[in-house]
Amino acid sequence: MVEARAGASARHGPRAGSREEWGPLLYSGLGLMVPGLGHMALGRRGTGAVFLVSIGLLFVFGIRMEGELFPFEAAAPLTLLAGLAEVGSGAFYVAARMLGLGTGNPEAPTYEYGYAFLIVAGLLNMLVVLDAWDIATGAKGSADDPASTDEARSAAR
């Protein structure tokens, strides 16, 4: 009888408002706010730290290269998309805006590299957020799962 109830709840998924239902949203939200924080909260501290440092360095280098944090202008769709991509950097973007950084200098020789770094930092964090979502939902194997190891992947080839 207990097994029948357990099987029924597994078929219907998590209950509304349960911790399992909010897990992927929580971890993705954490990762969107601070790059790598979703992975750290999922127990992948090393991976999360690598994401935090690499995305942070991309963003800092972009600012130091006099890259521009683009405004949200509906009249210029590509500028709007660049601005949305940069917002993906989360706390780095918010901090730079609050400190008045990222005004950009189009005359600087590194200007285009700078804004490219800023855009890439935001887009990379969006991919990291999707990875945290996959891990939280079980779509991607966990570190404890032997099928998700490099040896298992190479043996499957």
Secondary structure, DSSP 8 states (H G I E B T S, - for coil): -HHHHHHHHHHH-S-TT-HHHHHHHHHHHHHHHSTTHHHHHTT-HHHHHHHHHHHHHHHHHHHHTT-B-----TTSHHHHHHHHHHHTTTHHHHHHHHTT--B--TTSTTHHHHHHHHHHHHHHHHHHHHHHHHHHHTSS--TT-GGGSHHHHHHH-
